[in-house]
Amino acid sequence: MEKQIEAIIDSFRLDLDQRKLEVLDKVLFSLLLRKELLLLEGGNKPEILRLGKILSRYYDYRTLIARRIFKSAPSGRSLVIKHLYPAPTRLILLITHSCQLKCRYCRVRKFSASMDERVLLKGVELLFTSNRADLQLQFFGGEPILKFDLVREAVEYAKKLNRKFKKDLTFILTTNGIALTREKVDYFKENNFIIECSIDGEIENQLKMRRARGGRDYYSELTDNLRYLFSSGVPHYSISVVMPDNVWTMSRTFEHLVKLGFKRLQMNYALGVFWSRPAIGQLFVQTEKIERFLKKHKGIEFVNLSSVRKEPVVLNSELTVDCDGGIYLESGICLEEDFAAMKKKFLVADVNRTRDINLLASTPFQNFYRLSRVYAQASPRFRRIILNNIFLGRKYDKLIRQWI
């Protein structure tokens, strides 16, 4: 196996074919999966040790490739980086941890911290170091509308920088919709925003899953706000989360959101929780029901059934700048509450000291490897959950690919 890995690495001296990177990543991913399954089963310790050494040696295989290329051909560093590192197109700014809701499945800790101006502007600058021609700056929280002054400041600074870089720039904002006013919607329309609306369907499910302080009923307030968004022409879509114990309502929730006015919808299975076989089966059944609904109702888009979706979602490689200036893997943010004592394990870099976002790009194997290092220091239960989420994602991908 090591000979195969070395052969692929050495071949990059002859050409920088990115397809070989995909092959190498899949080879390493399969070895890591084999090792983790052996650990879960508690067997073959010599094999586990052997695989561990290989994986540790080749975890940062792109740096190994770059060093070997530079040794024989010192020039052309920027070209090598461009071919070895997939340039990120999106950067997420988690501008506040404050929120009006405490959602059952949300892993982001809720407290009063918000991003200061220096971190905010450094994050915007970092995005513009990407080699991509199309860039997306996403505002996340907490509830980012609660710090709308920071949103405005970041937008104005990004537009200023873009007069020099001339990128295809889009802004995305994830909101629960409660503080969505007409003035803010008009601002979104003027500034090329896409609005991601976190909503879980019918009133009973919404108030149960996305609970407000004191159990306040905010549903009519939310739907009133959404009506103006629907009529504004601002691109938008709904994003919902299903849990193993309520997955059977997934298609009903989808149909309700369509009746509410959404034409583009995304439904995510919850991460960081164990999905039993019956729950996975029901997820597939519900997805098939939605697919049949789409055949009868034209003009509705289900994001799950599009090429933009990357599975397994638990290995999400997008980068998030938190209020503290730390740059984290999105998977780390999603699982932060589970790994509260180990958040630093998901730290990729510090926004104040990072000069090139391209070098922060990671692959499915590298994300899986980082997760394995984190839960190895947590407990066997986390290994079981993450492996479960990975297998769920791979099975779900096979299901939806038949309709794409």
VOFI-164416 format. One record per residue (C-alpha): x, y, z; residue number from 1. Coordinates in Angstrom, 2 decimals. Layout:
N
{atom {X; Y; Z}; NUM}
...
# end
This chain:
404
{atom {0.00; 0.00; 0.00}; 1}
{atom {2.82; 2.43; 0.84}; 2}
{atom {4.40; 1.72; -2.56}; 3}
{atom {1.13; 2.73; -4.24}; 4}
{atom {0.96; 5.95; -2.19}; 5}
{atom {4.62; 6.79; -2.92}; 6}
{atom {4.11; 6.15; -6.64}; 7}
{atom {1.21; 8.60; -6.78}; 8}
{atom {3.15; 11.23; -4.84}; 9}
{atom {6.23; 10.89; -7.04}; 10}
{atom {4.15; 11.11; -10.22}; 11}
{atom {3.36; 14.75; -9.43}; 12}
{atom {6.91; 15.66; -10.46}; 13}
{atom {5.85; 14.88; -14.02}; 14}
{atom {2.42; 16.53; -14.01}; 15}
{atom {0.03; 18.21; -11.57}; 16}
{atom {-3.07; 16.20; -12.46}; 17}
{atom {-5.69; 16.93; -9.77}; 18}
{atom {-7.46; 13.66; -10.50}; 19}
{atom {-4.52; 11.86; -8.93}; 20}
{atom {-5.11; 13.85; -5.75}; 21}
{atom {-8.63; 12.46; -5.59}; 22}
{atom {-7.31; 8.92; -6.01}; 23}
{atom {-4.70; 9.42; -3.29}; 24}
{atom {-7.25; 10.91; -0.92}; 25}
{atom {-9.62; 7.98; -1.46}; 26}
{atom {-6.83; 5.47; -0.82}; 27}
{atom {-5.93; 7.14; 2.47}; 28}
{atom {-9.59; 7.55; 3.41}; 29}
{atom {-10.19; 3.80; 2.95}; 30}
{atom {-7.15; 2.97; 5.12}; 31}
{atom {-8.37; 5.29; 7.86}; 32}
{atom {-11.87; 3.82; 7.71}; 33}
{atom {-10.39; 0.32; 8.03}; 34}
{atom {-8.33; 1.40; 11.05}; 35}
{atom {-11.30; 3.05; 12.78}; 36}
{atom {-13.51; 0.02; 12.26}; 37}
{atom {-10.81; -2.22; 13.73}; 38}
{atom {-10.61; 0.08; 16.75}; 39}
{atom {-14.39; -0.02; 17.12}; 40}
{atom {-14.35; -3.81; 17.01}; 41}
{atom {-11.36; -3.99; 19.36}; 42}
{atom {-9.23; -6.31; 17.25}; 43}
{atom {-5.90; -6.79; 15.37}; 44}
{atom {-3.70; -4.34; 17.26}; 45}
{atom {-0.59; -4.88; 15.04}; 46}
{atom {-2.66; -3.94; 11.98}; 47}
{atom {-4.05; -0.89; 13.77}; 48}
{atom {-0.52; 0.26; 14.64}; 49}
{atom {0.71; -0.32; 11.08}; 50}
{atom {-2.16; 1.65; 9.58}; 51}
{atom {-1.70; 4.40; 12.16}; 52}
{atom {1.93; 4.92; 11.13}; 53}
{atom {1.03; 5.10; 7.43}; 54}
{atom {-1.79; 7.56; 8.03}; 55}
{atom {0.32; 9.77; 10.26}; 56}
{atom {3.12; 9.84; 7.69}; 57}
{atom {0.84; 10.83; 4.82}; 58}
{atom {-1.75; 12.99; 6.59}; 59}
{atom {-0.28; 16.17; 5.07}; 60}
{atom {0.49; 14.55; 1.73}; 61}
{atom {0.17; 17.79; -0.23}; 62}
{atom {3.06; 19.32; 1.70}; 63}
{atom {5.13; 16.22; 0.93}; 64}
{atom {4.30; 16.61; -2.75}; 65}
{atom {5.13; 20.32; -2.73}; 66}
{atom {8.50; 19.76; -1.02}; 67}
{atom {9.53; 17.14; -3.54}; 68}
{atom {8.53; 19.35; -6.46}; 69}
{atom {10.33; 22.40; -5.05}; 70}
{atom {13.45; 20.31; -4.43}; 71}
{atom {13.74; 19.50; -8.13}; 72}
{atom {12.10; 22.70; -9.46}; 73}
{atom {12.23; 25.61; -6.96}; 74}
{atom {10.29; 28.05; -9.15}; 75}
{atom {6.55; 28.08; -9.77}; 76}
{atom {5.35; 27.97; -6.15}; 77}
{atom {2.03; 29.73; -6.85}; 78}
{atom {1.23; 27.31; -9.69}; 79}
{atom {1.95; 24.29; -7.48}; 80}
{atom {-0.25; 25.64; -4.69}; 81}
{atom {-3.04; 26.33; -7.17}; 82}
{atom {-3.00; 22.70; -8.31}; 83}
{atom {-2.45; 21.04; -4.95}; 84}
{atom {-4.87; 23.00; -2.79}; 85}
{atom {-8.55; 23.31; -3.80}; 86}
{atom {-9.22; 27.03; -3.33}; 87}
{atom {-12.08; 27.70; -0.89}; 88}
{atom {-14.97; 29.65; -2.36}; 89}
{atom {-16.72; 30.42; 0.95}; 90}
{atom {-15.76; 31.73; 4.36}; 91}
{atom {-18.21; 31.75; 7.25}; 92}
{atom {-18.10; 34.52; 9.86}; 93}
{atom {-19.70; 33.48; 13.14}; 94}
{atom {-20.25; 37.09; 14.19}; 95}
{atom {-22.18; 36.47; 17.42}; 96}
{atom {-23.11; 33.66; 19.79}; 97}
{atom {-26.26; 35.51; 20.89}; 98}
{atom {-29.60; 34.11; 19.74}; 99}
{atom {-33.30; 34.40; 20.60}; 100}
{atom {-33.71; 30.61; 20.31}; 101}
{atom {-32.26; 27.49; 21.84}; 102}
{atom {-32.66; 24.88; 19.15}; 103}
{atom {-32.64; 21.27; 20.20}; 104}
{atom {-30.03; 20.22; 17.63}; 105}
{atom {-27.84; 23.34; 17.51}; 106}
{atom {-24.25; 22.77; 18.66}; 107}
{atom {-23.16; 26.42; 18.73}; 108}
{atom {-22.81; 27.63; 22.31}; 109}
{atom {-25.09; 30.58; 23.18}; 110}
{atom {-23.55; 33.47; 25.10}; 111}
{atom {-23.03; 37.21; 24.65}; 112}
{atom {-19.74; 37.15; 22.71}; 113}
{atom {-19.64; 38.99; 19.38}; 114}
{atom {-16.88; 39.51; 16.82}; 115}
{atom {-14.75; 42.60; 17.18}; 116}
{atom {-13.93; 44.84; 14.23}; 117}
{atom {-10.35; 43.65; 13.77}; 118}
{atom {-11.33; 39.98; 13.50}; 119}
{atom {-14.22; 40.87; 11.19}; 120}
{atom {-12.06; 42.81; 8.72}; 121}
{atom {-9.25; 40.24; 8.84}; 122}
{atom {-11.78; 37.57; 7.94}; 123}
{atom {-12.95; 39.54; 4.92}; 124}
{atom {-9.36; 40.12; 3.81}; 125}
{atom {-8.59; 36.41; 4.15}; 126}
{atom {-11.45; 35.43; 1.84}; 127}
{atom {-10.01; 37.60; -0.92}; 128}
{atom {-6.74; 35.63; -0.90}; 129}
{atom {-8.64; 32.70; -2.44}; 130}
{atom {-7.66; 31.66; -5.96}; 131}
{atom {-11.35; 31.29; -6.83}; 132}
{atom {-13.05; 33.79; -9.13}; 133}
{atom {-16.36; 33.36; -7.28}; 134}
{atom {-16.47; 34.11; -3.56}; 135}
{atom {-19.13; 33.79; -0.88}; 136}
{atom {-19.02; 35.54; 2.49}; 137}
{atom {-21.51; 33.97; 4.89}; 138}
{atom {-22.81; 35.48; 8.14}; 139}
{atom {-23.69; 32.95; 10.83}; 140}
{atom {-24.35; 32.79; 14.54}; 141}
{atom {-26.16; 32.70; 16.91}; 142}
{atom {-28.43; 35.08; 15.08}; 143}
{atom {-26.33; 37.40; 12.87}; 144}
{atom {-29.16; 39.94; 12.44}; 145}
{atom {-28.75; 40.77; 16.14}; 146}
{atom {-25.39; 42.28; 15.13}; 147}
{atom {-26.50; 43.85; 11.89}; 148}
{atom {-23.96; 46.66; 12.29}; 149}
{atom {-21.21; 44.05; 11.88}; 150}
{atom {-22.91; 42.61; 8.81}; 151}
{atom {-23.03; 46.07; 7.21}; 152}
{atom {-19.40; 46.79; 8.06}; 153}
{atom {-18.19; 43.51; 6.57}; 154}
{atom {-20.28; 44.02; 3.42}; 155}
{atom {-18.95; 47.53; 2.83}; 156}
{atom {-15.36; 46.42; 3.38}; 157}
{atom {-15.77; 43.42; 1.07}; 158}
{atom {-17.24; 45.64; -1.65}; 159}
{atom {-14.34; 48.04; -1.23}; 160}
{atom {-11.77; 45.23; -1.61}; 161}
{atom {-13.65; 43.82; -4.57}; 162}
{atom {-13.18; 47.02; -6.54}; 163}
{atom {-9.55; 45.86; -6.75}; 164}
{atom {-10.00; 42.06; -7.03}; 165}
{atom {-13.13; 42.06; -9.22}; 166}
{atom {-14.45; 38.72; -7.95}; 167}
{atom {-17.97; 37.38; -8.43}; 168}
{atom {-18.99; 38.20; -4.85}; 169}
{atom {-22.09; 36.93; -3.07}; 170}
{atom {-23.20; 37.37; 0.54}; 171}
{atom {-25.12; 34.69; 2.45}; 172}
{atom {-26.89; 35.21; 5.76}; 173}
{atom {-28.33; 32.43; 7.91}; 174}
{atom {-31.25; 33.62; 10.04}; 175}
{atom {-34.08; 32.30; 12.18}; 176}
{atom {-36.22; 35.09; 10.69}; 177}
{atom {-37.54; 36.52; 13.96}; 178}
{atom {-35.68; 39.83; 13.61}; 179}
{atom {-36.14; 40.02; 9.84}; 180}
{atom {-37.52; 43.50; 9.06}; 181}
{atom {-38.50; 45.13; 5.76}; 182}
{atom {-35.53; 47.48; 5.99}; 183}
{atom {-33.11; 44.58; 6.36}; 184}
{atom {-34.70; 42.66; 3.48}; 185}
{atom {-34.38; 45.77; 1.29}; 186}
{atom {-30.71; 45.98; 2.28}; 187}
{atom {-30.22; 42.34; 1.28}; 188}
{atom {-31.77; 43.03; -2.11}; 189}
{atom {-29.47; 45.98; -2.73}; 190}
{atom {-26.32; 44.03; -1.81}; 191}
{atom {-26.53; 40.67; -3.61}; 192}
{atom {-27.51; 38.49; -0.63}; 193}
{atom {-28.84; 34.97; -0.45}; 194}
{atom {-30.90; 34.34; 2.69}; 195}
{atom {-30.78; 30.94; 4.36}; 196}
{atom {-33.88; 30.61; 6.57}; 197}
{atom {-33.62; 28.13; 9.43}; 198}
{atom {-37.14; 26.80; 9.92}; 199}
{atom {-38.53; 23.40; 10.86}; 200}
{atom {-42.03; 23.45; 9.46}; 201}
{atom {-45.41; 23.40; 11.16}; 202}
{atom {-45.97; 25.43; 14.32}; 203}
{atom {-45.87; 22.48; 16.74}; 204}
{atom {-42.61; 21.11; 15.38}; 205}
{atom {-41.07; 24.59; 15.02}; 206}
{atom {-41.75; 25.63; 18.60}; 207}
{atom {-40.64; 22.25; 19.93}; 208}
{atom {-37.39; 22.04; 17.97}; 209}
{atom {-36.56; 25.75; 17.94}; 210}
{atom {-37.63; 26.88; 21.39}; 211}
{atom {-37.71; 30.58; 22.34}; 212}
{atom {-37.01; 31.81; 25.84}; 213}
{atom {-39.95; 31.19; 28.10}; 214}
{atom {-41.58; 29.04; 25.42}; 215}
{atom {-42.86; 32.15; 23.60}; 216}
{atom {-45.00; 31.54; 20.51}; 217}
{atom {-43.30; 33.55; 17.75}; 218}
{atom {-44.65; 31.59; 14.76}; 219}
{atom {-47.07; 34.18; 13.33}; 220}
{atom {-44.38; 36.85; 13.74}; 221}
{atom {-41.96; 34.66; 11.79}; 222}
{atom {-44.37; 33.88; 8.95}; 223}
{atom {-45.27; 37.58; 8.60}; 224}
{atom {-41.59; 38.39; 8.19}; 225}
{atom {-41.18; 35.63; 5.60}; 226}
{atom {-44.05; 36.93; 3.45}; 227}
{atom {-42.17; 40.14; 2.75}; 228}
{atom {-38.99; 38.15; 2.00}; 229}
{atom {-40.92; 35.99; -0.48}; 230}
{atom {-42.25; 39.06; -2.30}; 231}
{atom {-38.94; 40.96; -2.28}; 232}
{atom {-37.08; 39.09; -5.00}; 233}
{atom {-34.18; 38.34; -2.63}; 234}
{atom {-32.86; 34.79; -3.35}; 235}
{atom {-33.65; 32.58; -0.38}; 236}
{atom {-34.20; 29.01; 0.72}; 237}
{atom {-35.25; 27.11; 3.82}; 238}
{atom {-32.95; 24.85; 5.77}; 239}
{atom {-34.42; 22.33; 8.21}; 240}
{atom {-32.93; 19.68; 10.48}; 241}
{atom {-34.45; 16.28; 11.18}; 242}
{atom {-33.61; 14.12; 14.18}; 243}
{atom {-33.81; 10.32; 14.35}; 244}
{atom {-36.94; 10.56; 16.53}; 245}
{atom {-38.86; 12.92; 14.22}; 246}
{atom {-37.53; 11.92; 10.79}; 247}
{atom {-40.95; 10.43; 9.93}; 248}
{atom {-42.32; 13.99; 9.66}; 249}
{atom {-39.71; 15.02; 7.06}; 250}
{atom {-41.89; 14.92; 3.93}; 251}
{atom {-44.81; 16.55; 5.75}; 252}
{atom {-42.51; 19.36; 6.88}; 253}
{atom {-41.26; 19.76; 3.31}; 254}
{atom {-44.80; 20.07; 1.94}; 255}
{atom {-45.75; 22.55; 4.66}; 256}
{atom {-42.79; 24.78; 3.83}; 257}
{atom {-43.73; 24.70; 0.15}; 258}
{atom {-47.27; 25.81; 1.06}; 259}
{atom {-45.76; 28.54; 3.22}; 260}
{atom {-44.02; 29.92; 0.14}; 261}
{atom {-40.55; 28.38; -0.16}; 262}
{atom {-39.51; 27.29; -3.64}; 263}
{atom {-36.03; 26.10; -2.68}; 264}
{atom {-35.56; 23.83; 0.33}; 265}
{atom {-32.82; 21.90; 2.11}; 266}
{atom {-33.32; 19.28; 4.80}; 267}
{atom {-30.36; 18.05; 6.83}; 268}
{atom {-30.15; 14.99; 9.04}; 269}
{atom {-28.76; 15.92; 12.47}; 270}
{atom {-25.05; 15.37; 13.06}; 271}
{atom {-23.38; 14.22; 16.24}; 272}
{atom {-26.22; 11.82; 17.07}; 273}
{atom {-26.50; 8.10; 16.39}; 274}
{atom {-28.85; 7.04; 13.59}; 275}
{atom {-30.28; 3.56; 14.03}; 276}
{atom {-31.09; 1.35; 11.03}; 277}
{atom {-34.85; 2.02; 11.33}; 278}
{atom {-34.20; 5.78; 11.48}; 279}
{atom {-31.93; 5.62; 8.43}; 280}
{atom {-34.54; 3.58; 6.61}; 281}
{atom {-37.16; 6.19; 7.42}; 282}
{atom {-34.84; 8.97; 6.20}; 283}
{atom {-34.65; 7.20; 2.85}; 284}
{atom {-38.41; 6.61; 2.74}; 285}
{atom {-39.10; 10.28; 3.48}; 286}
{atom {-36.60; 11.45; 0.85}; 287}
{atom {-38.29; 9.23; -1.73}; 288}
{atom {-41.68; 10.72; -0.78}; 289}
{atom {-40.28; 14.19; -1.36}; 290}
{atom {-38.86; 13.12; -4.72}; 291}
{atom {-42.34; 11.89; -5.77}; 292}
{atom {-43.84; 15.19; -4.57}; 293}
{atom {-41.38; 17.10; -6.77}; 294}
{atom {-42.54; 15.20; -9.85}; 295}
{atom {-46.05; 16.55; -9.30}; 296}
{atom {-45.04; 20.09; -8.35}; 297}
{atom {-42.78; 21.79; -10.84}; 298}
{atom {-40.66; 24.80; -9.91}; 299}
{atom {-39.66; 23.43; -6.50}; 300}
{atom {-35.98; 22.70; -5.84}; 301}
{atom {-34.80; 20.22; -3.22}; 302}
{atom {-31.16; 21.11; -2.47}; 303}
{atom {-30.52; 17.58; -1.19}; 304}
{atom {-31.00; 16.34; -4.75}; 305}
{atom {-28.46; 18.69; -6.32}; 306}
{atom {-24.80; 18.39; -7.21}; 307}
{atom {-23.88; 21.11; -4.66}; 308}
{atom {-24.49; 18.72; -1.77}; 309}
{atom {-21.35; 16.99; -0.50}; 310}
{atom {-21.65; 13.80; 1.54}; 311}
{atom {-20.82; 12.74; 4.16}; 312}
{atom {-21.81; 16.11; 5.61}; 313}
{atom {-20.01; 15.37; 8.88}; 314}
{atom {-16.75; 15.78; 6.93}; 315}
{atom {-17.65; 19.31; 5.84}; 316}
{atom {-14.43; 21.17; 5.02}; 317}
{atom {-15.75; 24.74; 5.00}; 318}
{atom {-13.97; 27.22; 7.23}; 319}
{atom {-15.58; 29.28; 10.00}; 320}
{atom {-14.04; 32.29; 11.72}; 321}
{atom {-15.34; 32.39; 15.29}; 322}
{atom {-15.64; 35.52; 17.46}; 323}
{atom {-12.29; 34.75; 19.06}; 324}
{atom {-10.49; 34.93; 15.70}; 325}
{atom {-9.93; 31.19; 15.52}; 326}
{atom {-10.54; 29.55; 12.16}; 327}
{atom {-12.27; 26.22; 12.61}; 328}
{atom {-13.44; 23.40; 10.39}; 329}
{atom {-17.20; 23.59; 9.99}; 330}
{atom {-17.41; 20.03; 11.33}; 331}
{atom {-15.80; 21.29; 14.55}; 332}
{atom {-18.37; 24.07; 14.94}; 333}
{atom {-21.21; 21.61; 14.29}; 334}
{atom {-19.90; 19.29; 16.99}; 335}
{atom {-18.63; 21.94; 19.40}; 336}
{atom {-21.01; 21.13; 22.21}; 337}
{atom {-20.18; 17.42; 22.09}; 338}
{atom {-16.47; 18.20; 22.16}; 339}
{atom {-16.65; 21.29; 24.39}; 340}
{atom {-13.34; 20.56; 26.12}; 341}
{atom {-11.63; 19.87; 22.79}; 342}
{atom {-12.69; 22.77; 20.58}; 343}
{atom {-9.02; 23.66; 20.14}; 344}
{atom {-8.54; 20.32; 18.41}; 345}
{atom {-10.55; 21.69; 15.49}; 346}
{atom {-8.54; 24.91; 15.30}; 347}
{atom {-7.05; 25.33; 11.83}; 348}
{atom {-5.42; 28.76; 12.17}; 349}
{atom {-5.70; 32.25; 13.67}; 350}
{atom {-7.26; 34.82; 11.35}; 351}
{atom {-4.84; 37.49; 12.62}; 352}
{atom {-1.79; 35.48; 11.53}; 353}
{atom {-3.03; 33.76; 8.37}; 354}
{atom {-2.11; 35.16; 4.97}; 355}
{atom {-3.38; 32.56; 2.48}; 356}
{atom {-6.76; 30.85; 2.72}; 357}
{atom {-5.80; 28.41; -0.06}; 358}
{atom {-3.34; 26.66; 2.25}; 359}
{atom {-6.14; 26.01; 4.75}; 360}
{atom {-8.14; 23.90; 2.31}; 361}
{atom {-8.67; 20.33; 3.48}; 362}
{atom {-9.90; 17.07; 1.97}; 363}
{atom {-12.38; 14.39; 3.13}; 364}
{atom {-9.50; 12.19; 4.33}; 365}
{atom {-7.89; 15.03; 6.29}; 366}
{atom {-11.20; 16.01; 7.89}; 367}
{atom {-11.86; 12.40; 8.86}; 368}
{atom {-8.32; 12.09; 10.25}; 369}
{atom {-8.76; 15.22; 12.38}; 370}
{atom {-12.09; 13.94; 13.69}; 371}
{atom {-10.53; 10.58; 14.52}; 372}
{atom {-7.77; 12.30; 16.52}; 373}
{atom {-10.36; 14.28; 18.47}; 374}
{atom {-12.74; 11.48; 19.37}; 375}
{atom {-9.84; 9.15; 20.14}; 376}
{atom {-9.23; 11.41; 23.13}; 377}
{atom {-12.92; 11.68; 23.97}; 378}
{atom {-14.62; 8.29; 24.26}; 379}
{atom {-15.50; 5.21; 22.18}; 380}
{atom {-19.07; 6.55; 22.00}; 381}
{atom {-17.93; 9.44; 19.80}; 382}
{atom {-16.10; 7.07; 17.45}; 383}
{atom {-19.32; 5.09; 17.07}; 384}
{atom {-21.37; 8.24; 16.37}; 385}
{atom {-18.98; 9.72; 13.81}; 386}
{atom {-18.52; 6.43; 11.95}; 387}
{atom {-22.30; 6.08; 11.98}; 388}
{atom {-22.67; 9.59; 10.49}; 389}
{atom {-20.06; 8.82; 7.82}; 390}
{atom {-21.76; 5.59; 6.74}; 391}
{atom {-25.14; 7.35; 6.77}; 392}
{atom {-23.75; 10.07; 4.51}; 393}
{atom {-22.29; 7.58; 2.06}; 394}
{atom {-25.54; 5.63; 1.86}; 395}
{atom {-27.58; 8.81; 1.51}; 396}
{atom {-25.30; 9.96; -1.30}; 397}
{atom {-25.95; 6.73; -3.21}; 398}
{atom {-29.69; 7.24; -2.79}; 399}
{atom {-29.81; 10.82; -4.06}; 400}
{atom {-27.35; 10.28; -6.93}; 401}
{atom {-29.93; 8.19; -8.74}; 402}
{atom {-32.12; 11.30; -9.12}; 403}
{atom {-29.45; 13.87; -10.02}; 404}
# end
